Every structure is written in C-alpha cells, then in structure tokens.
Amino acid sequence: MGNVLPLIIQLVSGAVGGNVAGGLMKQFSLGTLGNSIAGILGGGIGGQLLGLLGIATGSGGMDIGSIVGSIASGGVGGGVLMAIVGVIKNAMKKQ
C-alpha cells in the first residue's frame, strides 16, 4: 500500500501534464479527453521509468521530496507521451 500514493500522484500529474502540453502545442493536441488519457498513461509509465533509473525520489513516503518527485515525473511523462501521440496522429493524418 506504500507505493499507491506516489502512483496516484503520478497519474493525476500526468493528466495535468498532458493537458498542459496539449494547450501549449495545439497542433498536437488530442482534445481534453485524449490529452488526459495520454497524460495518465505517460504519467504512470514516466514515473515508473524515472523511479527505476533512480532519477525520481519515489521512496513511497509522504516526505516533500517524494511528493515533488512524483509530481514532476508524472507531469513530464504525461506531457511527453501526449506530444509523441500527437505527432504520430498528425503524421498519419497527412498520409
């Protein structure tokens, strides 16, 4: 149960990151729902990958470093995955 809170934080911040990235890069936006879904997936994946690499502080605790690390890794992962999916969608649309 100790690893659930950081994962929830990563998923929520991933959704936020996906929507922020969609707002900043309107040409790649997937719409609010699409940005949120891509962001949630990216937040979870990105948070886990950065945790495995030792970049994010995902000790599972409630300390401020762990929370900030989960928010940052989830938000970045969500934004990156939303942008990647948006680029692929636009490339497929042009064909």
Secondary structure, 3 states (H helix, E strand, C coil): CCCHHHHHHHHHHHHHHHHHHHHHCHHHCCHHHHHHHHHHHHHHHHHHHHHHCCCCCCCCCCCHHHHHHHHHHHHHHHHHHHHHHHHHHHHHHHC
